[in-house]
Amino acid sequence: MPQDPPNSSLYFTASKAARREIPGAGVPALFLPPGAPELKGEPLATSTTPEPTRRDFVYIATGSVAAVGAAMAAWPLIDQMNPSSAVLALASIEVDLTPIQVGQSVTVKFRGHPLFVRRRTAKEIAAAAAVPVSDLPDQLARNENLPDDAPATAANREIKPEWLIVSGVCTHLGCTPNAFEGDYGGWLCHCHGSMYDTAGRIRKGPAPQNLAIPTYSFVSDTRIKVG
C-alpha cells in the first residue's frame, strides 16, 4: 500500500466526499459515507520500526571488537592471580615415617588441613579387615588412589597394611577427630560424636562419609609423598 510521508504512515485512496479526517487521530477515515457520525479515537496500528542499516552493522561490529579487546587486556591480570609454581609445589608434601612407632599416630599439615599418618598394630589391622562392607554406613572407599566406586574394604583403604594415611577432617562439620578414642579404636569427633574405626571408616554418628584418603605413594620404605 503506498505511503504518504508528509502526513501519515498509512494512506487510503478515496474521493473527497468519502474520505474524512478522524478528529484527534491524524489519519484518514476508512470510506465513511456522507452524513455518518464522526469517529473518535487513536490509530489502530502504525509501522514505526526502522529497517536495519549499514550503520547499525558498523555499530555492532565495533562493539564486538571492543569487547574482545577488553577481554584480552584483562587476561594478564586474571592470569597473575593463578597459583605460582612455588605455591603449586606446596600442593604435595613428603613425610618421613622413620620416627613413627607402631601403635602411634601423628598429624601433619597438608594443603592447610590436618592429615593423619598412623602406624597400626597387627590387632588394629585385623579389626579393620574383619568388618563386612555391608555393615558400614558409607560403603565407598573414598580413596583418591582408586576409582570412585571402589568398595570400602580394609584393603581399599591402604597401600601397605601397616600404614594408614587419612584426612584429619571430620566429614560431618569439618572438626578434627581425636585418635584412639570411640567405640572402634580409631577416631572420635567430640563435636557431635562421630566415630571412625581403625581404617578411618565412619561407624557411628552423624558423619556421612569415611575419612578421605588423599593421593599418595611410597617414595621409599620410610617415606611417602602426598599429593
N, C-alpha and C positions, 0 to 999 in steps of 0.2 A: 504494500500500500504506500503510495508516495507520501513524503513528508512535507510539511510547511514550516521550515526552520524559523521564520520570524515570529510565528505565533504559538505553535504547539508541536509536540512530538507525534500527535495524531491529527489526521486531516480527512475530512469526508467531503465528497463532491455531491452537491445538491443545488437546487435552484434557490434564489434568494427568499422565495416565499416559503420553501420547505426547510431552509436552514436558519436557525436562530441560535443566539448565544445563551447558555445557561448562566444565569447571574451567579457571580462568585466562583464559577468553575473555570472560566477562561478557555473552554473548549467548545466546539460546535455541538449542537444538539443532533440527535440521530433522526433526521427526517420527521420532524414534528409537523402535523398538518396545521393549516392556518386556524387560528382561534383556540388551539389547545392551550391548557394552563402551563405556565412556566414551571420548569423543573429546577429544583434547588439541590445542591449537594456538591461533593468533590468528585474529581475524575476517578473512574473505577480503576484504571491502570495506566501507567506510562512507562516507557522504556528509557531508563537513565543510566544503565550500566555501560561504561565505555568498553570498547574492544581493546585487548592488549596491544601495545605499540612497541616499536623497536626500542624506544627509550625505557619502557618497563623492563625489557630483557636486559638492557645495559645495567640498570639499577640492580637487578637480581644478581647478575654475574659479578658485578663489582662487590656486592655484599658478601658473596660466597668466597671470593678471593681474599677479602679482608678477614673473614672468619678463619680460613685456613692459615693465613699469615700469623694471626694472633695465637693460634694453637701451636704453630712451630716456634714462635718466640717464647711461649710459656714452657715448652718441653724441657729446656735445660734446667729451669727452676724446679720442675717436678722431679726430674731425674736425680738431682743432687740430694733429694730427700730419701732416696733409696739407701738401704744399709751399705756402708763401705765394706771393703774387703776385710778390714780389721774386725768389724762387727760380725760379719759372717763367719769369720774364723772362730769366734767365741760361741758359735752355734753348736760346736762339738767340743767335748772335753775328754781328757784321758784320766782314768782313776787307777792309782796304784793299789793293788789288792793285798800286797805283802803285809801291811800292818794289821789287817782284819783277821781276827782269830775265829775259830769255829764257834758257832753259837753267838756271834756278835753282829750287830747291825750299825752301820754308820750312815750319816746323812751328808750329802754333798749338794752343792747348788748347780743346777743345770737350767740354763735359759731363764734364770730368775726365780726358779721354783725348787723346792726340796726334792731330792732323789734318794731313795733308799737303796743301799747296797748291803745285802745280808748274806752272810756265810752260814748256811743252815747245817744243823746237825743231822745225823742219819735218821733220828727219830722224827724230826720235822719234815724231812723229805718223804719218809714213809707215810706220815699222816696225810700229807697233801695228795699223794698218789692213791690213797685208799678211798677217796671221796668220789662217788659216781657223778658224772656231769649232770645227770638228771636231778640231783639233789641241790644243784646250785641255782640261786636266784638269777644270776647272769651266766648264761651258758656259752658266752663267746670269750675267746682267749684275750681279746684287747691287746694284742701283741703286734707292734708295728713291723716286726720281722717276719710276720706270717700273713696269709690272706685274711681279709676282714671277716670271713665266715668260719675261720678255724675254731673248733670247739675248745672250751676251757679245761682241757685235761692238764694234769700236772706237767706232762712233757711239753705241752704247748706254751707253758709259762716260763720256760727256762731254756738256756743253751747248754749249760753244764749244771747238773742237778744240785751241786753244792752251792751255786751262786744264784741269788735271786735279785734282779735289778728292776725296781718298780718306781713309778711316780709316787712322791710323798704327798700328793694332793687328794684328799677325800673326794669321792665322786658325788657326794651329796651337796655340800655347800663350799667346798674348797678349803676346808680346815686341814691341819696336819695331824694325822693319827699318831698315837704312841705305840712303839714296838713292844712285843712280848706281853701284851695285855689283851683282855677279852676272853671269850669262851673258847677260842680256837687257836690261841697261842701265836697269832700273827700280829695284828694291829687293832687298836681300839681308838675310835674317834670320840672324844669325850663331849663334843658339841651336841650330838644327837644320838649317840650310842651305836654307830655303825661298827660292825665287827668284821675283820678280814682274817682269813686263815693263813697258814704258812706259805701259801702260793700267792698271796695277795688278792685272793678272790673274796668278794663280798659274801657273807654267810648270814648275817642278821643285821637288821636296822634299815634306815630309810635310804641308804646309798643305792643308786640304781645299777651301778656298774662295778666291775672289778677294777683294781688299781691298774692304771695303764702301764704298759711296758714300752719304753722308747726303743728306737733303732739303736742297736749296739753290737759290738763284735769284740772278740778277744784278740788284742794285738799280740799278746804272749800269754803264757800260763798265769802270769801275775799282773796283768794289765789289760784294761778294757778301754775302748773308745766308744763314747756315747754321742749319738747324733751324726 
